Amino acid sequence: MYTHSSSRKPILLLMISTFLLFTANAQTRYTSAAVDLTINGTSTLHDWSMTSVRAQCEALFDLNSAGQITGVRSVSFSTPANALKSDHTAMDNNAYKALKAEKDPFISFTATSINVTPAAGGAATVTVTGKLTIAGMTRDAQIVTLCQPGSAGNTITVTGKENISMKDFSMAPPTFMLGTIKTGNDVTLSFKLTLKRS
């Protein structure tokens, strides 16, 4: 039985459209290649900071043919609490106690919902809502990041900042010098991650 070629056109067009949609928004897995993580806080004596270059981050991005981010499917992040370092060993040890690092050694975040908005220069503002765990306590958190794809989409640089209340995670702000120096309850977490196509 002869079938006119025009009857095949809708099916052919559907197949082509599906193929183009898939190739134009390819899912690509990225993992952390470089990490710059800083926690800044205050005390009754002076401001303080702790930094870490050890973390694991994994994300699944959708990129179009121009290498622009069109979606983010998943994000997970973790860093050892004892990877955070200041210039003072005594401060580090007190901070690890506050973080309950011996019992709960990791600070982690897992996304539950993600929103992507195009930004200037081919970047994207990615708002990530998820579960943040610190000192064994998990709370809902929303983190706004700027994601900048590198050349040919081989890397993505992720930067952001988040204010955190230690008491929200049942943490007692560390003290020093037999309690004569007290740290403030609120800290600011700043980060710059370089993710590499894997």
N, C-alpha and C positions, 0 to 999 in steps of 0.2 A: 504494500500500500504506500503510495507516495504522500509525503508530508511536506507541505509548502514551507520553505525556509523561513518565512516571516513568523511562523508559529514558534520557531526556536529562538527568535530574537529576545523576547523577555527573559527567558532562562539564561541565555548567554550574557545579557546585560547584567543580570543579577549576580552571576558568577564573577564577572569582571569587577563590579562594584564591591563585592565582598573581598576580593583579592586586593584591590586598591586600598580599602579601608584597613585591612590587616597590615599591609606593608607600610602604609603611611603613618601608622601608630604602633610601631613595634615595641613589644614589651622587652625591657632590658634590665638585667640584674646588675646592681652596683654594690660594692663593698668598700669599707673604709681603707684608704691608703695612707692618710695622714690625719692626725687629730690635734687640735689645740683647744683644750677645755679649761676654763677658768671660773673659779668661784670667788666672788668679792663680797666682803662683809665689813662690819664696823665693830669697834670695841670702845670701852671707856678710856683706852689709851691712844689707839690709832687704828686706821683702817688696815685690813689684812686681805691677803689673797692666797689661794691654793690653785695649782695648775696640774694638769695631767695630759700626757701625750699617748696614753694607752686606752683604747676603746675599740669596741666592735660595733659597726653599724652596717645594716643591710637594708636595701630598698629596691623596690621594683617600679621602674618608671616607664611611662608611655612617652615615646618621642616620635614626632612626625619626620617626614623626609628631609626637613630643613634642620633637624637636630634640636627642635624646640620641645620643651616639656608640655605635654597635653594632659597628662594624668599621672597619678602616683597610686599604685595598687597596695603597697604595704611598706611599712617602716618599722624596724626594730633597732634598739640601741642598748648597749650595756658597757659599763666601765667598772673596774674594781675600785672599791672605796679607798683602799690603801694605795692606789696609784696617785691620789691627790697629794701634792707636796707643797709645803711652804718653805720659807728660809729658816724655820725653827723646828727642830725635832720634837720639842716638848709640845708645841702647838699641834703638830701633826698627830701625836699620840692622843691628845685630848680630843681632837676632831674625830679620830677613828672610834674613840669611845662613844662620842655623841652619835656617830653614824652606825653604831653597833656592828662595826665591820667584822668582828670575830664571829658573830652569829649570822649576820646577813651581809656577806662580803661584796655584793654587787648593787650598784645603782643602775636601774634599767627603765626603759620606756618602750611601750608597744602601742602602735597606732590602732585606733578603732574606726576612725573616719578621717578623710583627707579631702581638702578643697584646694584647687589649683586656680590661680589667677595670673594671666600674662603680665609681665613687668617689662620695663625698658631694657633695651640691649639684648633681647632674646632670653632674658631671665624669667623666672616665675616666682610669684609669692605663693608659698605652700603653707597652708594652715592645717596643722596636724592636731587632732584631738585623740587622746588615748589614756593609757594607764601608766602613771609614773610611780615607781617604787624606790623609796629611800628609807634606809634603816629598817627594812622589813615591812614598812607600811606603804600601802598602795592607795593612791588618790587619783581622781580624774584631773587631767591637765590639758591645756591647750597651748601649743607652741607655734609661733609664727616664724617661718624661716624664709630666707631668700635663696633660691637655687639657681646657680649660673652654670649652664653647660659649657664645657671646654671645647677645644677644637675637635671636630668630627664626632662629638658626643662621647669621647673616650673617658672624660672625667666630668664630674658635677661638683661644684663647690657649694657647700651648704653653710650658711651663717645664720645666727639667731641669738636671742637673749630672752631669759625668763626670770622673773622674780619669784622667789620661793620663801615661804614661811616655815621655819624649822618646826614650830609647834604644830603645824598641820600634819607633820609626820611623826608626832609624839617624840620629838627630839628636844633634849635640854640644851640650850646654847652653851658651848664650852666656856669654861672659866680658866684663868691662869693665875699664877703667883698666889696660891692658896685662896683663890676666890676674889682677890683684890682687883683683878682685871676681868671684866665680863664682856662677852660678845653680844652684839645685837641679834634679835630674833630673825630678821629678814636678811637674805643673801640674794645676790644676783648671779645667775649662771649664764655665762657667755661661751659660745662655741663657734669653731670654724672647722668643718670637716671636708676633706677632699675624698670623694668617692670615685672609685675606678671601675670601669666596665669589667665584669667578670664572666 
